[in-house]
Each structure stands twice: as structure tokens, then as C-alpha cells.
């Protein structure tokens, strides 16, 4: 009996080892890329570290607690039964001189500013996991594809989690992308997937990448983690400060709330727009994802004039109702003088129009 169990476990371990060698899992940094990783002040004891102590789970919580909740404490309406409403905007025909943002659900969005096109964390694959039958997109959220994107000047990847870096999407985008900017180590995945090294710029926290004249992109800290396989934190995670000739935008990526927001605001702010994650949170993992009221606090810390909450309305990665992030962040922002931008998927957000109004499109969607 013991021998049979050992054989079963061995076969299972071999199957996992073979499975994670598939291309979508990417590659760990090596060679010169690995040397840059090792020389980072944020890399210690074989992995990247957060500025503040950041446990994976809150005090008194373990993975068994989380697994039990996922399996047996199901939240009503975690996945919508209705289609999520969306707008189909032809990105290829947008006037290049129009400063506009188009959100695709979760943390994927297209940004056009001062004649340059940016694409952030595109995931058009219909799921956010290594296997296609899990973590599937909500109904109505898959109307945009890699083929709908115009030529992209700068592809920005905030970290290498499956819901932010999708193998199929970035493979299809490669011919249309001129340059990729990502945190340290993440470029190894892209190079493994066919991106020439000359297209990839990796940044450590606070490093600056000059782009076109009048444009810069700086990597800044976030409070999170990374990893696509069994090893965690072998690549860096980041937020970004985008400066264009006419505006300053904060690209948040994933992050728990922390002192880094105030520090970034003091050093690089204020910001015309802050794009911050708002969704897939839980008190169990409060250190690595913000609760909705913390999203508003973070925007204030940054000195943001306007707030766009993302990381919601596409994937069931937490135990809250699908529309709870938007309901709660709307409530939390009521007593501020900072406009909250809540577009439908695909709806253009005109960055120069401070009077644009967004309706509560999630109301009445079951």
C-alpha cells in the first residue's frame, strides 16, 4: 500500500514537472538578465522583497482556511449570470491626436496620449490561469482581441501573474508592438515567447526609461508578489509613473495598501489620473490587494486629480460579489472632490474632458 502511494505521488510530481515546462509558463531570468536581478537592492535571499513586511495571508489565516472558503463558502453572484455590458470601439480609427483610454475589463487597457499608443497588461485569452477551463472570463467581457489593437508604441507589463501577462495575447501582439517595458526579470518570459531582446526594457524600482521626446516611464514600488509556476518572487512587480508632454499618469498594477503610495506621491506626483486596482480582494490577503476604501486612500496619497478603478468585472479571483468592488469604491469616493471614472468595457474615456459623465452601468446586472 505504501509503495503504491509513493508511486502515485512520484507520477503526480513528474506530471507537474512536465506540465510547467510548457511555453505559457515562460522562463526564469538567466545570464545578464539574472545578474541584473541579483544586483537589485530589492532582491535578497534569492527573491524580490517588498519595502514593508508583506505576509501572503493575514494573521491567523492559513491556506486551508482560504481553500475551505473558496470551496464551501460560496458568495452569491461571484460570477454574473447576465452579460456584462460593453461598448465596441474601433481602436484603429481613433484620431491619434485624441487623448483617450479604453478599458477592456480587469487590468487591461489601451491608452493614447500626445500621439503615442500604450497597452497595459493585455489579457484577451478568455481565462486567467494555466488551464483554460478555470478562472474563465465573465460573459460579455471577451469582445476585444489582439487583432483589434492598432500598432502599439509601448506595451507595459506590471508583473508576470496570469491575469496580467497572457502568453497567447502577447504572442499575437508581438508584430505590432514596438517596445516593451516591464519589471526586472519579466523580460525572460517575453524573450522566450519570441520577442527580440532589443524590444524589451526591464526596470527596477525608481529606474527611468526615456521614451519618445517628452515621454518617460519610471518603475515605482508596489506591495505584491510574482510568479507563474512553483517559484515565487523570482521576477519583480511594479507600478509605473508615465509622463507625457501634457499629463502625468500613475499605472498602479497590483498592490496592497502601504506607505509607498504616499512616498510616490511626494516624489513623483501629483497625478492627473491614477489607475488603481480595485477588486479580487479579501481580508484574508489584505497585504497584497487593497480593499475599496483603501483604493480611495491610495489615490489621495498619490495626489490624484481623478481615479480609475480597475482589476474588476472580468475574472472570479476572489470571494466577493462581482459588482461589489464598484459599489464600495463608489461609496468610498462620495465624500471626496476626486472624480471617479467608471467606464463600461470598451467605452472611451477622454483624458482632456473633465466633464465626461459615467453611469452606474453595473446596477441591475445580475
C-alpha positions, 0 to 999 in steps of 0.5 A, spaced: 500 500 500 505 504 501 509 503 495 503 504 491 502 511 494 509 513 493 508 511 486 502 515 485 505 521 488 512 520 484 507 520 477 503 526 480 510 530 481 513 528 474 506 530 471 507 537 474 514 537 472 512 536 465 506 540 465 510 547 467 515 546 462 510 548 457 511 555 453 505 559 457 509 558 463 515 562 460 522 562 463 526 564 469 531 570 468 538 567 466 545 570 464 545 578 464 538 578 465 539 574 472 545 578 474 541 584 473 536 581 478 541 579 483 544 586 483 537 589 485 537 592 492 530 589 492 532 582 491 535 578 497 535 571 499 534 569 492 527 573 491 524 580 490 522 583 497 517 588 498 519 595 502 514 593 508 513 586 511 508 583 506 505 576 509 501 572 503 495 571 508 493 575 514 494 573 521 491 567 523 489 565 516 492 559 513 491 556 506 486 551 508 482 556 511 482 560 504 481 553 500 475 551 505 472 558 503 473 558 496 470 551 496 464 551 501 463 558 502 460 560 496 458 568 495 452 569 491 453 572 484 461 571 484 460 570 477 454 574 473 449 570 470 447 576 465 452 579 460 456 584 462 455 590 458 460 593 453 461 598 448 465 596 441 470 601 439 474 601 433 481 602 436 484 603 429 480 609 427 481 613 433 484 620 431 491 619 434 491 626 436 485 624 441 487 623 448 483 617 450 483 610 454 479 604 453 478 599 458 477 592 456 475 589 463 480 587 469 487 590 468 487 591 461 487 597 457 489 601 451 491 608 452 493 614 447 496 620 449 500 626 445 500 621 439 503 615 442 499 608 443 500 604 450 497 597 452 497 595 459 497 588 461 493 585 455 489 579 457 484 577 451 485 569 452 478 568 455 481 565 462 486 567 467 490 561 469 494 555 466 488 551 464 483 554 460 477 551 463 478 555 470 478 562 472 474 563 465 472 570 463 465 573 465 460 573 459 460 579 455 467 581 457 471 577 451 469 582 445 476 585 444 482 581 441 489 582 439 487 583 432 483 589 434 489 593 437 492 598 432 500 598 432 502 599 439 508 604 441 509 601 448 506 595 451 507 595 459 507 589 463 506 590 471 508 583 473 508 576 470 501 573 474 496 570 469 491 575 469 496 580 467 501 577 462 497 572 457 502 568 453 497 567 447 495 575 447 502 577 447 504 572 442 499 575 437 501 582 439 508 581 438 508 584 430 505 590 432 508 592 438 514 596 438 517 596 445 516 593 451 517 595 458 516 591 464 519 589 471 526 586 472 526 579 470 519 579 466 523 580 460 525 572 460 518 570 459 517 575 453 524 573 450 522 566 450 515 567 447 519 570 441 520 577 442 527 580 440 531 582 446 532 589 443 524 590 444 524 589 451 526 594 457 526 591 464 526 596 470 527 596 477 524 600 482 525 608 481 529 606 474 527 611 468 526 609 461 526 615 456 521 614 451 519 618 445 521 626 446 517 628 452 515 621 454 518 617 460 516 611 464 519 610 471 518 603 475 515 605 482 514 600 488 508 596 489 506 591 495 505 584 491 508 578 489 510 574 482 510 568 479 507 563 474 509 556 476 512 553 483 517 559 484 515 565 487 518 572 487 523 570 482 521 576 477 519 583 480 512 587 480 511 594 479 507 600 478 509 605 473 509 613 473 508 615 465 509 622 463 507 625 457 508 632 454 501 634 457 499 629 463 502 625 468 499 618 469 500 613 475 499 605 472 498 602 479 498 594 477 497 590 483 498 592 490 496 592 497 495 598 501 502 601 504 506 607 505 509 607 498 503 610 495 504 616 499 512 616 498 510 616 490 506 621 491 511 626 494 516 624 489 513 623 483 506 626 483 501 629 483 497 625 478 492 627 473 489 620 473 491 614 477 489 607 475 488 603 481 486 596 482 480 595 485 477 588 486 479 580 487 480 582 494 479 579 501 481 580 508 484 574 508 490 577 503 489 584 505 497 585 504 497 584 497 490 587 494 487 593 497 480 593 499 475 599 496 476 604 501 483 603 501 483 604 493 480 611 495 486 612 500 491 610 495 489 615 490 489 621 495 496 619 497 498 619 490 495 626 489 490 624 484 486 629 480 481 623 478 481 615 479 480 609 475 478 603 478 480 597 475 482 589 476 474 588 476 468 585 472 472 580 468 475 574 472 472 570 479 479 571 483 476 572 489 470 571 494 466 577 493 460 579 489 462 581 482 459 588 482 461 589 489 468 592 488 464 598 484 459 599 489 464 600 495 469 604 491 463 608 489 461 609 496 468 610 498 469 616 493 462 620 495 465 624 500 471 626 496 472 632 490 476 626 486 472 624 480 471 617 479 471 614 472 467 608 471 467 606 464 463 600 461 468 595 457 470 598 451 467 605 452 472 611 451 474 615 456 477 622 454 483 624 458 482 632 456 474 632 458 473 633 465 466 633 464 465 626 461 459 623 465 459 615 467 453 611 469 452 606 474 452 601 468 453 595 473 446 596 477 441 591 475 446 586 472 445 580 475 
